[in-house]
Amino acid sequence: MKFITLSSSTIKIFFQRKFYLQYSLGNCQTLTSTGQTATSIDLRFEIPTGLTITSVSFIIYDSTNRQVNTDAGNTVTANEVYTHTFTGLTASTQYSAKCAYNDGAAKEANVNPIYTAPEDITAGTSAALTDTSVELTVTVDSEIDNVTDGTNVINVVGFLNLYRGTWTAGLSASGSTSLTVFGEKNGIKSANAFQINNVFTTPVSPAFRSFQEKNNITIIFPAEYTCRGNVSFKACADKSSNNEDCSSLATVTSPHVFQNLDHSEQYTIKLQEIYEGIESAITSKNEYIEPSQPTLTINTQTSDSISISITEGSTTTSYKGCIRKNGATCTRSSITSSPTFSGLEACTEYTVEVVAVYQSLDSESLIKTLYTASASPAFTTSQTKNSIIITFADTTCTGTISFKACTDKSSNAPCSSLATVTSPHTFPNLDHSEQYTIKLQEIYEGIESAITSKNEYIGKC
């Protein structure tokens, strides 16, 4: 084929098996594409007003300008609209079209480019990505660039006949909906829509409240606070020092109690919601476990003070405590592990309250009744030959009271073995011309007072 170009706007002469004169048309917009399917294109030619046209031919070309099909030699009249549908085309493909007509001279009009529509979507699924987005996967037997519901458009990427893209329009957390979508290529939708049912987004991370009591943590969460459908929850708890390593979440219902946890430890609780089989992001929260109840050991009880030692299983624990008369109240304040409560009244019943403290959490309170000792007992002595008589009484203490006493020569080691005595008590058969030391002790509610000592002489016989 060869051609000679006379000018850009006048005449082209083609030499081929056949030839015709082609004149450029001042208004080429009378040829339009009025509709496309996956395998057809509709062309529409409006006869210009005032022209007498004897014949119309449509020709369609592919993107390489190769003639694909023709509809030639159709007789028409003035002011007529002539249409023709080319079929047997390939989906999602670019074409161009020419309309050749004769109004006493051969002329043509062009429409370029035009496209066939993509094939219909034949399958579609969704997979939740977040609480407001899903991934759509559609099957189409031709190329598509987008998926659209007619209003919203998303780009997709394809492999073989599968195309994927992220859809967000009209979605909300824990939502369930259906989408009616078309494939789209070159701005042209497929002829028919495909409905994707059961489009679920992920639930939001679940909120929960937690309460610590002794060595248990209770979590409370709404059974269904945003979702409507198949909802369940999973949870776990582990020491935070284990790097939040509770990886095995178990199904739970609200309220749920994590029991028998270690005292004086921080725990991380994890909760996850499962909606229609879709797992939410995990919500994590830290809770501390209070210390165990401390134990108390009595060191000393005097007539004006009580000294104790406190222990608890954790090495990171501090203590608070106070002392009060029985029936009164007191406010706990920080104390050491070996406090002494002083300034007390003799032979008085007191209540000691002690708690261990960890991360501002108080343990279960230890409450113990203790007594101060009586004051050192006073006594009088009298002598009869080689005997010493002691007389004593307690006029201040009320409760269980007893006395112990002993005597020995002052030149010997002090008598250490006191025996229970009542008043008056006689130490008989003592040696003449000797000094004796007498010791007396009062026992109040099992608590020994300080010992009172006194020296007495035994005369010569």
Salt bridges, closest charged atoms under 4 A:
GLU46 OE2 - ARG44 NH1 2.25
ASP62 OD2 - ARG66 NE 3.06
ASP71 OD2 - HIS84 ND1 3.41
ASP103 OD2 - LYS107 NZ 3.49
GLU108 OE1 - LYS98 NZ 3.42
GLU135 OE1 - ARG164 NE 3.93
GLU143 OE1 - LYS185 NZ 3.34
ASP145 OD1 - LYS185 NZ 3.12
GLU224 OE2 - ARG228 NH1 3.48
ASP262 OD2 - LYS239 NZ 2.58
GLU345 OE2 - LYS325 NZ 2.79
GLU353 OE2 - ARG324 NE 2.89
GLU353 OE1 - ARG332 NH1 3.29
ASP362 OD2 - LYS320 NZ 3.27
GLU364 OE1 - LYS214 NZ 3.94
ASP431 OD2 - LYS409 NZ 2.48
